[in-house]
Amino acid sequence: MKLIKISVIVIMCVLFISAFSFVGCSSTTTAAAETTGTVVTTAAAETTVAATTNAAATTTTGKKWKILFVAKLLGHPYEARQQKAVEAAAKDFNMDITFTGPMKADALDQVKIIEDWLAKGIDGLVVSPDDPAALNPVMKKAMSMGVKVGYYESNADPGTYDYGFTPVDDKQYGEHLWDLMVHYMDLQKNSTGPGTGDYIILTGGLQANNLNNWIKFGTEMSATKYPQLKLLADKIPTDEQQQLAYEKALEVITAYPTMHAIMGQSSPTGPGAAQAIREKGKQNEIALVATSLPNQCKDFLKDGSIDCASLYDPGVITYVAAYGFKLWLEGTDISKGFTSLVGPEGAKSITTAKKEVTIGGSDGKTFVVGDPLDWTNDNVNNYDF
């Protein structure tokens, strides 16, 4: 009887050791499989990027960091450009990055997405808040869970993030936009004199901090630099929808028949307003400066429905933010700035990122990562995004 018991014990030990060895082999196989680069569409509004292992870019800890980017909304060329940059960053920096967002500009939808991903587990969260106040609780929750939290493009409220990444200096860019508008307004056939005329602002969402900042700094500067420039009404929201921008532009063209200019804030707004200007044959009477991308504006620039499109490469902000998060998660002190890695040179790639990314902003926690670009009919064909 004792011999039988001893034999059973020996057999069980052998089985245990074999099972343990099998599990170890399975883990190794899985880890090896994860080094293959893939792009997996998990839902209509979500793309997850599994990075290809790059020996030069492998993290010092050996961990593949999981980062969640949450855009204001998906479905526009602007976000498509950012998704392309995220895919490049995932491969270059050996990270798992999910780029997602709601299909309409809705802060509550952003909150739901973040809550879902916090439950799954992430190392870093980067948000472009549609409405900062609505995002405050969930961003603070993420910080309390030990998740590294930042914003990109549109500012979040202080106390809800560790670092922010902005594509351009808001003050310089806002003033630049108003200078552009006045320049092209003065070239219109119905111009009443240098820096003199009436205009309207069509914007995306009323809670978008980046758009609000550009408008704030532009109007403040123009009040002293262009005292004869008159804003005819409060800024008009278009909810980041091109069709609504078109409808609102038709309304203001009818309400203010002698209007000289439209400032179009947010990438869908410019093409929508341009469509209305073209339909009414106002290309030589209403100047339109649009914060839109070259491919969105190319056709309208040709016939003067848009005089100038001005923005930046949207891919820069996500690409550089991903690299900043990689350094930060690995333990690098980025509080004074960092040396940026940028994509291949050339107008059709990830361009205009600053090599030395400096820290600034009123909070001392915001990185300015790029420079503005202006597109006219003369240079728009040099760009493809």
C-alpha positions as CSV (number, residue, x, y, z in Angstrom):
1,M,0.0,0.0,0.0
2,K,2.8,2.4,0.9
3,L,4.5,1.6,-2.5
4,I,1.3,2.5,-4.3
5,K,1.0,5.8,-2.5
6,I,4.6,6.7,-3.3
7,S,4.1,5.8,-7.0
8,V,1.0,8.1,-7.2
9,I,3.0,11.0,-5.7
10,V,5.8,10.5,-8.1
11,I,3.4,10.4,-11.1
12,M,1.6,13.6,-9.9
13,C,5.0,15.4,-9.5
14,V,6.0,14.5,-13.1
15,L,2.6,15.7,-14.4
16,F,3.0,19.0,-12.6
17,I,6.5,19.6,-13.9
18,S,5.4,18.8,-17.5
19,A,2.4,21.1,-17.2
20,F,4.6,23.9,-15.9
21,S,7.0,23.5,-18.8
22,F,4.2,23.6,-21.3
23,V,2.9,26.9,-19.8
24,G,6.4,28.3,-20.1
25,C,6.6,27.4,-23.7
26,S,3.2,28.9,-24.5
27,S,4.2,32.2,-22.9
28,T,7.3,32.3,-25.0
29,T,5.3,31.6,-28.1
30,T,2.8,34.4,-27.3
31,A,5.6,36.9,-26.6
32,A,7.2,36.1,-29.9
33,A,3.9,36.5,-31.7
34,E,3.5,40.0,-30.2
35,T,6.5,41.2,-32.0
36,T,4.7,41.1,-35.4
37,G,3.3,44.4,-36.4
38,T,-0.5,44.5,-36.9
39,V,-3.3,47.0,-37.2
40,V,-6.5,45.6,-35.7
41,T,-9.8,47.4,-36.2
42,T,-11.8,46.5,-33.1
43,A,-14.8,48.8,-33.9
44,A,-15.8,51.4,-36.4
45,A,-14.5,54.1,-34.1
46,E,-11.4,52.4,-32.8
47,T,-8.0,51.3,-34.2
48,T,-5.5,49.4,-32.1
49,V,-1.9,49.3,-33.2
50,A,0.4,46.5,-32.0
51,A,3.9,47.6,-32.6
52,T,6.6,45.8,-34.5
53,T,9.7,45.1,-32.4
54,N,12.5,47.5,-33.3
55,A,15.8,46.7,-31.6
56,A,16.9,50.4,-31.8
57,A,13.6,51.5,-30.2
58,T,13.0,48.8,-27.6
59,T,12.3,50.2,-24.2
60,T,15.0,50.0,-21.5
61,T,12.5,48.1,-19.2
62,G,11.6,45.6,-21.9
63,K,7.9,46.5,-21.4
64,K,5.7,47.4,-24.3
65,W,3.7,50.3,-22.9
66,K,0.0,50.5,-23.6
67,I,-1.2,54.1,-24.4
68,L,-4.7,55.3,-25.2
69,F,-5.2,58.4,-27.4
70,V,-8.8,59.8,-27.3
71,A,-9.6,62.3,-30.1
72,K,-12.5,64.7,-30.0
73,L,-14.2,62.7,-32.8
74,L,-13.3,60.4,-35.7
75,G,-14.4,60.4,-39.3
76,H,-12.4,63.5,-40.6
77,P,-9.1,63.7,-42.5
78,Y,-7.6,65.4,-39.5
79,E,-8.0,62.4,-37.3
80,A,-7.0,60.1,-40.2
81,R,-3.7,61.9,-40.4
82,Q,-3.2,61.4,-36.6
83,Q,-4.0,57.7,-36.8
84,K,-1.3,57.3,-39.5
85,A,1.2,59.0,-37.2
86,V,0.1,56.8,-34.3
87,E,0.8,53.7,-36.4
88,A,4.3,55.0,-37.2
89,A,4.9,55.8,-33.5
90,A,3.8,52.4,-32.4
91,K,6.3,50.7,-34.7
92,D,9.1,53.2,-34.1
93,F,8.9,53.2,-30.3
94,N,7.7,49.6,-29.7
95,M,4.5,50.5,-28.0
96,D,0.9,49.4,-28.1
97,I,-1.2,52.5,-28.9
98,T,-4.9,52.7,-29.3
99,F,-6.2,55.7,-31.2
100,T,-10.0,56.2,-30.8
101,G,-12.8,58.6,-30.1
102,P,-16.5,59.2,-30.6
103,M,-18.1,59.5,-34.0
104,K,-19.6,62.9,-33.0
105,A,-18.1,65.7,-30.8
106,D,-19.5,64.6,-27.4
107,A,-17.5,64.8,-24.2
108,L,-19.7,62.2,-22.5
109,D,-18.8,59.7,-25.2
110,Q,-15.2,60.5,-24.6
111,V,-15.7,59.8,-20.8
112,K,-17.3,56.4,-21.6
113,I,-14.4,55.4,-23.8
114,I,-11.9,56.3,-21.1
115,E,-13.9,54.4,-18.4
116,D,-13.9,51.3,-20.6
117,W,-10.2,51.4,-21.2
118,L,-9.3,52.1,-17.5
119,A,-11.1,48.9,-16.7
120,K,-9.0,47.0,-19.3
121,G,-5.8,48.5,-18.1
122,I,-3.5,51.1,-19.7
123,D,-0.2,52.8,-18.8
124,G,-0.9,56.2,-20.3
125,L,-3.9,58.3,-21.3
126,V,-3.7,61.2,-23.8
127,V,-6.9,63.1,-24.4
128,S,-8.1,66.0,-26.7
129,P,-11.0,67.2,-24.5
130,D,-14.1,68.3,-26.3
131,D,-15.3,69.9,-23.0
132,P,-12.6,70.0,-20.3
133,A,-15.0,70.3,-17.4
134,A,-16.9,67.1,-18.4
135,L,-13.6,65.2,-18.6
136,N,-12.2,66.3,-15.3
137,P,-13.5,63.5,-13.1
138,V,-12.4,60.6,-15.3
139,M,-9.0,62.2,-15.9
140,K,-8.5,62.6,-12.2
141,K,-9.6,59.0,-11.7
142,A,-7.0,57.8,-14.1
143,M,-4.3,59.7,-12.3
144,S,-5.4,58.2,-9.0
145,M,-5.1,54.8,-10.5
146,G,-1.4,55.4,-11.4
147,V,-2.0,56.0,-15.1
148,K,0.2,58.7,-16.7
149,V,-2.2,61.3,-18.0
150,G,-1.8,64.1,-20.6
151,Y,-3.7,66.1,-23.0
152,Y,-3.0,66.9,-26.7
153,E,-4.1,69.7,-28.9
154,S,-7.0,71.1,-26.8
155,N,-6.1,72.1,-23.3
156,A,-7.4,70.2,-20.3
157,D,-8.1,71.9,-16.9
158,P,-5.2,72.2,-14.5
159,G,-5.0,69.3,-12.0
160,T,-6.3,66.7,-14.4
161,Y,-3.0,65.9,-16.2
162,D,0.7,65.6,-15.8
163,Y,1.8,67.0,-19.1
164,G,0.2,68.6,-22.1
165,F,1.2,68.6,-25.8
166,T,0.1,71.5,-28.0
167,P,0.8,71.7,-31.7
168,V,1.5,75.4,-31.8
169,D,1.9,78.3,-29.4
170,D,-1.7,79.5,-29.0
171,K,-1.0,83.2,-28.7
172,Q,1.4,83.4,-31.7
173,Y,-1.0,81.3,-33.8
174,G,-4.1,83.2,-33.0
175,E,-2.4,86.5,-33.8
176,H,-1.1,85.0,-37.0
177,L,-4.6,83.9,-38.1
178,W,-6.0,87.4,-37.7
179,D,-3.1,88.9,-39.6
180,L,-3.8,86.5,-42.4
181,M,-7.5,87.3,-42.5
182,V,-6.8,91.1,-42.6
183,H,-4.3,90.6,-45.4
184,Y,-6.7,88.7,-47.6
185,M,-9.6,90.9,-46.7
186,D,-7.6,93.9,-47.9
187,L,-7.2,92.3,-51.3
188,Q,-11.0,91.9,-51.9
189,K,-12.6,94.1,-54.5
190,N,-15.0,95.6,-51.9
191,S,-12.2,96.5,-49.4
192,T,-12.8,99.7,-47.6
193,G,-9.2,100.3,-46.7
194,P,-6.3,98.6,-44.9
195,G,-7.4,96.7,-41.8
196,T,-11.0,98.0,-42.2
197,G,-14.0,95.7,-42.6
198,D,-16.6,93.5,-41.0
199,Y,-16.2,89.8,-40.3
200,I,-17.7,86.7,-38.6
201,I,-16.2,83.8,-36.7
202,L,-17.4,80.3,-37.4
203,T,-15.9,77.9,-34.9
204,G,-16.1,74.2,-34.0
205,G,-17.3,73.6,-30.5
206,L,-17.8,76.4,-27.9
207,Q,-15.9,74.4,-25.2
208,A,-12.8,73.6,-27.3
209,N,-10.0,75.3,-25.5
210,N,-7.6,75.4,-28.4
211,L,-10.1,77.1,-30.7
212,N,-11.2,79.5,-27.9
213,N,-7.6,80.4,-27.2
214,W,-6.8,81.2,-30.9
215,I,-10.0,83.4,-31.0
216,K,-9.1,85.1,-27.7
217,F,-5.6,86.0,-28.7
218,G,-6.5,87.0,-32.3
219,T,-9.3,89.3,-31.2
220,E,-7.3,90.9,-28.4
221,M,-4.4,91.6,-30.8
222,S,-6.7,93.0,-33.6
223,A,-8.5,95.3,-31.1
224,T,-5.3,97.4,-31.0
225,K,-3.6,96.6,-34.3
226,Y,-6.7,96.8,-36.4
227,P,-9.1,99.1,-34.6
228,Q,-11.3,99.5,-37.8
229,L,-11.9,95.7,-37.9
230,K,-15.4,94.9,-36.7
231,L,-16.7,91.6,-35.4
232,L,-20.4,91.5,-36.4
233,A,-21.7,88.8,-33.9
234,D,-20.6,86.4,-31.3
235,K,-18.6,83.3,-32.5
236,I,-21.0,80.8,-34.1
237,P,-20.6,77.1,-33.3
238,T,-20.7,74.4,-36.0
239,D,-20.2,71.3,-33.8
240,E,-17.3,70.2,-35.9
241,Q,-19.6,69.4,-38.8
242,Q,-19.0,70.6,-42.4
243,Q,-22.6,70.6,-43.3
244,L,-23.6,72.7,-40.4
245,A,-20.7,75.1,-41.2
246,Y,-22.1,75.4,-44.7
247,E,-25.6,76.2,-43.4
248,K,-24.4,78.8,-40.9
249,A,-22.2,80.4,-43.6
250,L,-25.2,80.8,-45.8
251,E,-27.1,82.4,-43.0
252,V,-24.5,85.0,-42.2
253,I,-23.9,85.8,-45.9
254,T,-27.6,86.5,-46.2
255,A,-27.8,88.4,-42.9
256,Y,-24.7,90.5,-43.6
257,P,-24.5,91.1,-47.4
258,T,-21.6,93.6,-47.1
259,M,-19.5,91.3,-44.9
260,H,-15.8,91.3,-45.8
261,A,-14.4,88.1,-44.2
262,I,-15.1,84.9,-42.4
263,M,-12.7,83.3,-39.9
264,G,-13.2,79.5,-40.1
265,Q,-12.0,77.7,-36.9
266,S,-11.8,73.8,-36.9
267,S,-10.9,71.7,-39.9
268,P,-14.5,70.9,-41.2
269,T,-15.6,74.5,-40.8
270,G,-13.4,76.0,-43.6
271,P,-14.6,73.7,-46.4
272,G,-18.3,74.2,-45.2
273,A,-18.0,77.9,-45.3
274,A,-16.1,77.8,-48.7
275,Q,-19.0,75.8,-50.2
276,A,-21.4,78.6,-49.2
277,I,-19.1,81.3,-50.6
278,R,-18.7,79.4,-53.9
279,E,-22.5,78.9,-54.1
280,K,-23.2,82.6,-53.7
281,G,-20.4,83.6,-56.0
282,K,-18.7,85.7,-53.3
283,Q,-15.1,84.6,-53.9
284,N,-13.9,88.1,-54.6
285,E,-16.0,89.8,-51.9
286,I,-15.6,87.6,-48.8
287,A,-12.1,86.6,-47.6
288,L,-12.0,83.2,-45.9
289,V,-9.1,82.0,-43.7
290,A,-9.6,78.4,-42.6
291,T,-7.8,76.3,-40.1
292,S,-8.1,73.2,-42.3
293,L,-5.8,70.7,-44.0
294,P,-4.5,71.1,-47.5
295,N,-6.4,68.1,-49.0
296,Q,-9.7,69.5,-47.5
297,C,-9.1,72.9,-49.0
298,K,-7.3,72.2,-52.3
299,D,-10.3,72.5,-54.6
300,F,-11.6,75.6,-52.8
301,L,-8.2,77.3,-52.9
302,K,-8.2,76.9,-56.7
303,D,-11.2,79.2,-57.3
304,G,-10.6,81.5,-54.3
305,S,-13.5,80.2,-52.1
306,I,-10.8,79.8,-49.5
307,D,-8.0,82.4,-49.6
308,C,-5.7,80.7,-47.2
309,A,-5.7,77.5,-45.2
310,S,-3.6,77.5,-42.1
311,L,-2.9,74.8,-39.6
312,Y,-0.1,72.3,-38.9
313,D,0.6,68.7,-39.6
314,P,-1.9,66.9,-37.1
315,G,0.4,63.9,-37.2
316,V,3.2,65.7,-35.4
317,I,1.2,66.2,-32.2
318,T,0.4,62.5,-31.8
319,Y,3.8,61.2,-32.9
320,V,5.8,63.5,-30.6
321,A,3.3,63.0,-27.7
322,A,3.8,59.2,-28.0
323,Y,7.5,59.6,-27.9
324,G,7.3,61.9,-24.9
325,F,5.2,59.3,-23.1
326,K,7.6,56.6,-23.9
327,L,10.5,58.5,-22.3
328,W,8.3,59.4,-19.3
329,L,7.1,55.9,-18.7
330,E,10.7,54.6,-18.9
331,G,11.7,57.0,-16.1
332,T,13.3,59.8,-18.1
333,D,12.9,63.3,-16.6
334,I,11.1,65.3,-19.3
335,S,10.1,68.2,-17.0
336,K,12.5,70.5,-18.8
337,G,11.8,69.2,-22.3
338,F,13.2,66.5,-24.5
339,T,14.8,65.9,-27.9
340,S,12.1,64.9,-30.3
341,L,12.3,62.1,-32.9
342,V,10.5,63.1,-36.1
343,G,9.4,61.1,-39.1
344,P,11.2,61.2,-42.5
345,E,11.8,64.7,-43.9
346,G,9.6,65.9,-46.7
347,A,6.3,67.7,-47.1
348,K,4.3,64.5,-47.5
349,S,5.5,62.9,-44.3
350,I,5.3,63.7,-40.6
351,T,6.7,67.2,-40.8
352,T,7.5,70.4,-38.9
353,A,8.1,68.8,-35.5
354,K,10.5,70.7,-33.4
355,K,13.8,68.9,-32.7
356,E,14.1,70.3,-29.2
357,V,10.7,70.2,-27.5
358,T,10.6,72.8,-24.8
359,I,8.2,73.0,-21.8
360,G,6.1,76.1,-21.3
361,G,2.6,77.4,-20.8
362,S,1.1,79.1,-17.8
363,D,1.2,75.7,-16.0
364,G,4.8,74.9,-16.8
365,K,3.7,71.5,-18.0
366,T,2.9,72.1,-21.7
367,F,5.1,71.1,-24.6
368,V,4.9,73.1,-27.9
369,V,5.8,70.5,-30.5
370,G,5.3,72.1,-33.9
371,D,5.0,75.1,-36.1
372,P,2.0,76.4,-38.2
373,L,1.8,75.9,-41.9
374,D,0.0,78.1,-44.4
375,W,-1.4,76.8,-47.7
376,T,-2.4,78.8,-50.7
377,N,-3.1,77.8,-54.3
378,D,0.6,78.2,-55.0
379,N,1.9,75.6,-52.6
380,V,-1.0,73.3,-51.7
381,N,0.0,70.6,-54.2
382,N,3.2,70.1,-52.3
383,Y,1.3,68.5,-49.4
384,D,-0.7,65.3,-49.2
385,F,-2.7,65.1,-46.0
